[in-house]
Amino acid sequence: MSSTSLLALLGVTFLLPCVHALDCQWAAIETVLNTSQMPVEWTNGKKTCDFGDGCQDTLMLIENGPQVNLVLTKGCTSEKDHEVQVTEHRTGPGLSVISYTHVCRHRDLCNDLSTSVPLWSLHTEKVLGTLQCPVCFSRYNCPEKASQQFCPVGQTHCYNGVLKLRGGGIATNLKVQGCMPKPGCDLLNGTQKIGPIAVSENCNPKSGAQALECKWGAIEAVRNVSELPLQWTTGWESCAQGQGCQETVILVVNGPLVNVVLTKGCTEAEDQEGRVSEHRKGPGLTIISYTRVCRHKDFCNDLSSTDAFWTLPPAAVLGTLQCPVCFSRYNCPEKASQQFCPVGQTHCYNGVLKLRGGGIATNLKVQGCLPKPGCDLLNGTQKIGPIAVSENCNPKSDTLTCNRGVMLQMGRKLAQDPVEWTSSTNQMCDPEEVCQETLMLIDVGHRSLLMGSKGCSKAGAQNSQAVSLHSRPPGVLVASYVRVCSSDLCNNAGSSSVLLTSLPKPAAPAPGGLQCPACVQFPGSCSQSSNLVTCPSGVTHCYDGNIAVNGGGLSTTLSIQGCMAPASKYLLNHTRNVGIFSVRENFEDDNKEQSRVSQSGVARATYLLWVMGMGLFLALWNGGLYPLC
């Protein structure tokens, strides 16, 4: 039998597309424009998608008299491809809503809409009637006594509601007032989703039944005092029923430096008007905070700068005392440069300021000038907003401080190209605990996954550092790096090169005669996202299983498919612990495995294919596997 006829019997066609992760244009814009500014153009960023994702374009225009609200989102999507769709959700005159949506996968950056022209043509002059309505677009509140405008003929009622937009990087509550042809709260004509954006409306401003949404974020950074006032933007989150929105800002001023701590989000705490507290007044070390809790509207925790509570103090008159001045998440230098303290400061402070809560977990080493001895930088303060604060002036305490963080990253060349592996937070361990960092790599060829964890480890663990190869080519590569150490912030590896430099780099083997689905996926299953690959020579069977990972801040299950080396059945060979991770491997049982591969070694068509005549296909070496293109 010829190779062609055998492949035909197996149901194989020769048109096997080369699958790769798309690059898509990326943007998220929401703005109000005058109609005289239309049409408009824009430029976009770029984003690399997950395998199988497509690119999406969504543009929505809401016309309201002399103004237009423009909402644009571009990026990656798991939605199915569809041609350009232009939808008139509400046709004017009066308030009108029109949208443009498109999903594509045929090439990189295919979501290339760059102008509002497809949705906008300058409307003809409207014939005005006698009804007058207020006309408003606002992310805040429309004026109570807004100026009235005559509505077009046919518009019989005034609309007053809040349009809620969520998704695709857009999170806006838009207050809308304008002209409508009928009463009711149906500006959107029943529409609930436009591209990735969920849309809804509320025409009862006094309704308190819905859960709030709040600004959300957590930032901790050291800046020069000359950079203040500072501004910031944050994300958002949906709260549980009854929760309010909180915002907390702490400034610790130390000579020319200021440590800025910001947290926003949902809270159970009772409402509280904006409060400015001076926990310690300068000159010398100064601590000032702003706290607020509110429930009167979505995103009410909208403080966006230090302007409301910070003014640059006058220059201090310096005395004769010299102290080291330091802010550090690590250790202050043993011989730090000395600075003269302001008059009235009589002692040098040296301690660790511990901040925990609201997404903040920092041990801040502080050295500076104080007016009296002791370990009382905080003047007795124990909590600021959701952040518990404490201090320790005994540097020889038997507890370690370790870098803390979790990394979970997928990509195409993580087994070859190092990626950053740093942590912006740290934690104080329990007595006798030590620091650890664990990095685990799973590579199926065209796709890799890296998991990393830094933090404290169990008491009594011995100092060690090791790289382990749990499964090696040909087939799926599983490798790990584990370090345990016992000094402050010693778990400080800065990139995945600590693992990659120890991996073997064999020459590319010749392609074999076996094909397998290849995938590493979290969360979810590989069943929807596998690519068929030609395995290297020497591979005898396919792997299809999962690894449950717990510990070190991670709890997930990885679904894995790929080529398997001879005489190998497990990827982890019954290993139950990889550094801080507890791991458990499950795969299809022997009966299922045997059902895939006949005694002659030929797999069933749904899993494996013999390539009869390699000239029929183009095989590309890519780290051990050959994706069919």
Secondary structure, 3 states (H helix, E strand, C coil): CCHHHHHHHCCCCCCCCCCCCCEEEEEEEEEEEEHHHCCCECCCEEEECCCCCEEEEEEEEEEECCEEEEEEEEEEECCCCEEEEEEEEECCCCCEEEEEEEEECCCCCCCCCCECHHHCCCCCCCCEEEEEEECEEECCCCCCCCCEEEEECCCCEEEEEEEEEEECCEEEEEEEEEEECCCCCCCCCCCCEECCEEEEEECCCCCCCCCCEEEEEEEEEEEEHHHCCCECCCEEEECCCCCEEEEEEEEEEECCEEEEEEEEEEECCCCEEEEEEEEECCCCCEEEEEEEEECCCCCCCCCCEHHHCCCCCCCCCEEEEEEECEEECCCCCCCCCEEEEECCCCEEEEEEEEEEECCEEEEEEEEEEECCCCCCCCCCCCEECCEEEEEECCCCCCCCEEEEEEEEEEECCCCCCCCECCCCEEEECCCCCEEEEEEEEEECCCCEEEEEEEEEECCCCCCEEEEEEEECCCCCEEEEEEEEECCCCCCCCCECHHHHCCCCCCCCCCEEEEEEEEEEECCCCHHHCCEEEEEECCCCEEEEEEEEEEECCEEEEEEEEEEECCCCCCCCCCCCEECCEEEEEEECCHHHHHHHECCCCCECCCCCCCCCCHHHCCECCECCEEEEC
